[in-house]
Amino acid sequence: MHSADAARDFVTCVELQSKTARGMVGSEYLRSHVCLGDAYAKNRQMDKARTAWQAGLKIFPDAKELKGPPRHQGRHATAQFVESHRSLERPIDTDLSFMDRE
């Protein structure tokens, strides 16, 4: 499945960021945590998805993108959350202006 491959790639991204980008908390670093959780959710690994998002919240405590549905709503609610907020049918923010910062 593509989502399992994506999850492996995002695990690598998060690991590299944690080793090389200490103290950097820009949106480009946030995106790796969001996408890791989403990849797990799309692969029906909801516990891993929530764990990935919670790890991201430790670094980005105000990031609404990392706050999924409450755990008591169940696995189906998590899958619906990802699809409704970040499915491939929704436009993707491709703004790369963060790269212009010095």
Residue frames as qw, qx, qy, qz and C-alpha x, y, z in Angstrom:
[[0.000, 0.887, 0.463, 0.000, 0.00, 0.00, 0.00],
 [0.356, 0.644, -0.028, 0.676, 1.16, 3.53, -0.77],
 [0.412, -0.822, 0.048, -0.391, 0.30, 4.76, 2.72],
 [0.884, -0.409, 0.061, 0.216, 2.65, 2.24, 4.35],
 [0.686, 0.285, 0.065, 0.667, 5.48, 3.44, 2.10],
 [0.006, 0.782, 0.042, 0.622, 4.59, 7.05, 2.88],
 [0.676, -0.727, 0.000, -0.117, 4.63, 6.35, 6.62],
 [0.863, -0.161, 0.059, 0.475, 8.13, 4.87, 6.37],
 [0.448, 0.505, 0.090, 0.732, 9.30, 7.93, 4.44],
 [0.243, -0.813, -0.039, -0.528, 7.77, 10.35, 6.95],
 [0.823, -0.544, -0.031, 0.162, 9.29, 8.43, 9.88],
 [0.727, 0.097, 0.067, 0.676, 12.65, 9.07, 8.21],
 [0.127, 0.696, 0.117, 0.697, 11.82, 12.76, 7.72],
 [0.543, -0.793, -0.058, -0.268, 10.84, 13.22, 11.37],
 [0.865, -0.347, 0.016, 0.361, 13.96, 11.37, 12.55],
 [0.582, 0.317, 0.091, 0.743, 16.22, 13.49, 10.34],
 [0.101, -0.786, -0.111, -0.600, 14.53, 16.67, 11.49],
 [0.696, -0.714, -0.058, -0.050, 14.96, 15.75, 15.12],
 [0.823, -0.202, 0.079, 0.525, 18.69, 15.19, 14.57],
 [0.495, 0.213, 0.222, 0.812, 19.48, 18.13, 12.32],
 [0.053, -0.603, -0.282, -0.744, 16.90, 20.82, 13.00],
 [0.422, -0.447, -0.621, 0.486, 17.00, 21.30, 16.75],
 [0.085, -0.496, -0.261, 0.824, 15.04, 24.36, 17.73],
 [0.157, 0.078, -0.473, -0.863, 13.55, 24.83, 14.27],
 [0.272, 0.382, 0.817, -0.336, 9.78, 24.77, 14.39],
 [0.258, 0.296, -0.290, -0.873, 8.71, 26.21, 11.04],
 [0.776, 0.243, 0.167, -0.557, 5.72, 25.02, 9.09],
 [0.628, 0.451, -0.605, -0.189, 7.91, 22.80, 6.93],
 [0.105, 0.242, -0.904, 0.337, 8.78, 20.76, 10.04],
 [0.540, 0.090, 0.492, -0.677, 5.18, 20.63, 11.19],
 [0.722, 0.340, -0.286, -0.530, 4.08, 19.14, 7.87],
 [0.399, 0.295, -0.868, 0.015, 6.18, 15.98, 8.38],
 [0.151, 0.010, 0.828, -0.539, 4.40, 15.23, 11.67],
 [0.615, 0.296, 0.190, -0.706, 0.96, 15.85, 10.16],
 [0.663, 0.401, -0.494, -0.395, 1.68, 13.68, 7.14],
 [0.173, 0.234, -0.938, 0.189, 3.13, 10.86, 9.24],
 [0.364, 0.149, 0.701, -0.595, -0.06, 10.63, 11.27],
 [0.651, 0.418, -0.038, -0.633, -2.18, 10.87, 8.14],
 [0.479, 0.383, -0.756, -0.228, -0.23, 8.07, 6.43],
 [0.023, -0.051, 0.939, -0.339, -0.76, 5.82, 9.44],
 [0.495, 0.292, 0.454, -0.681, -4.47, 6.68, 9.52],
 [0.652, 0.448, -0.298, -0.535, -4.86, 5.89, 5.83],
 [0.427, 0.282, -0.859, -0.017, -3.12, 2.58, 6.49],
 [0.740, -0.457, -0.335, -0.361, -5.68, 1.90, 9.25],
 [0.633, -0.081, -0.530, 0.559, -3.06, 2.15, 12.01],
 [0.219, -0.843, -0.235, -0.432, -5.05, 4.58, 14.13],
 [0.694, -0.672, -0.072, 0.247, -3.04, 4.14, 17.33],
 [0.644, -0.066, 0.186, 0.739, 0.17, 4.96, 15.47],
 [0.160, 0.663, 0.323, 0.657, -1.55, 7.93, 13.82],
 [0.424, -0.870, -0.176, -0.182, -2.57, 9.38, 17.17],
 [0.751, -0.466, 0.054, 0.464, 0.90, 8.73, 18.61],
 [0.529, 0.254, 0.252, 0.769, 2.52, 10.55, 15.66],
 [0.056, -0.779, -0.263, -0.566, 0.20, 13.55, 16.04],
 [0.609, -0.783, -0.121, 0.039, 0.75, 13.66, 19.82],
 [0.726, -0.211, 0.108, 0.646, 4.53, 13.61, 19.31],
 [0.309, 0.486, 0.276, 0.770, 4.14, 16.52, 16.92],
 [0.315, -0.848, -0.274, -0.325, 2.04, 18.41, 19.46],
 [0.704, -0.557, -0.088, 0.432, 4.94, 18.28, 21.90],
 [0.486, -0.042, 0.237, 0.840, 6.95, 20.33, 19.41],
 [0.095, -0.249, -0.339, -0.902, 4.05, 22.34, 17.94],
 [0.012, 0.307, 0.813, -0.494, 1.57, 22.69, 20.83],
 [0.323, 0.488, 0.219, -0.781, -0.65, 25.18, 19.00],
 [0.141, 0.196, -0.740, -0.627, -0.88, 23.26, 15.73],
 [0.686, 0.160, 0.315, -0.636, -4.54, 22.63, 15.05],
 [0.667, 0.398, -0.531, -0.339, -3.51, 20.32, 12.18],
 [0.302, 0.245, -0.893, 0.226, -2.24, 17.82, 14.76],
 [0.361, 0.021, 0.646, -0.673, -5.43, 17.75, 16.79],
 [0.284, -0.122, -0.834, -0.457, -7.64, 14.98, 15.51],
 [0.634, -0.467, -0.293, -0.542, -10.97, 13.84, 16.88],
 [0.480, -0.533, 0.558, -0.419, -11.13, 12.81, 20.55],
 [0.089, 0.257, -0.962, -0.036, -10.01, 9.22, 21.11],
 [0.395, 0.190, 0.774, -0.457, -13.41, 8.23, 22.52],
 [0.608, 0.495, -0.032, -0.620, -14.95, 8.82, 19.08],
 [0.873, 0.042, 0.485, 0.021, -13.14, 5.74, 17.80],
 [0.501, -0.185, 0.605, 0.591, -11.13, 4.57, 14.84],
 [0.356, 0.615, 0.619, 0.335, -13.78, 5.36, 12.25],
 [0.047, -0.972, -0.177, 0.144, -13.89, 8.99, 13.40],
 [0.418, -0.618, 0.400, 0.532, -10.13, 9.26, 12.98],
 [0.451, 0.154, 0.694, 0.540, -10.29, 7.94, 9.41],
 [0.179, 0.822, 0.514, 0.168, -13.16, 10.31, 8.62],
 [0.250, -0.888, 0.014, 0.386, -11.25, 13.21, 10.13],
 [0.423, -0.364, 0.537, 0.633, -8.24, 12.65, 7.87],
 [0.336, 0.397, 0.715, 0.468, -10.40, 12.23, 4.78],
 [0.045, 0.892, 0.448, 0.045, -12.52, 15.30, 5.51],
 [0.249, -0.907, 0.086, 0.329, -9.60, 17.58, 6.40],
 [0.117, -0.691, 0.590, 0.401, -6.75, 16.37, 4.22],
 [0.806, 0.251, 0.534, 0.045, -7.97, 14.02, 1.51],
 [0.417, -0.076, 0.535, 0.730, -6.47, 14.04, -1.95],
 [0.166, 0.694, 0.619, 0.329, -9.71, 15.62, -3.14],
 [0.204, -0.931, -0.185, 0.239, -8.97, 18.81, -1.20],
 [0.438, 0.825, -0.194, 0.300, -6.61, 21.50, -2.48],
 [0.809, -0.274, -0.167, 0.493, -3.08, 21.27, -1.13],
 [0.120, -0.973, 0.099, 0.170, -1.21, 24.31, 0.15],
 [0.849, 0.247, 0.080, 0.460, 1.80, 24.53, -2.13],
 [0.009, -0.979, 0.115, -0.169, 3.07, 27.86, -0.79],
 [0.856, 0.010, -0.172, 0.487, 6.86, 27.66, -0.67],
 [0.061, 0.891, -0.085, 0.442, 7.40, 31.20, 0.57],
 [0.726, -0.669, 0.153, 0.042, 8.96, 29.82, 3.76],
 [0.860, 0.072, 0.150, 0.482, 11.98, 28.93, 1.64],
 [0.325, 0.765, 0.040, 0.555, 12.61, 32.62, 0.96],
 [0.502, -0.857, 0.051, -0.102, 13.30, 33.32, 4.64],
 [0.494, 0.572, -0.534, 0.379, 16.88, 33.77, 5.69]]
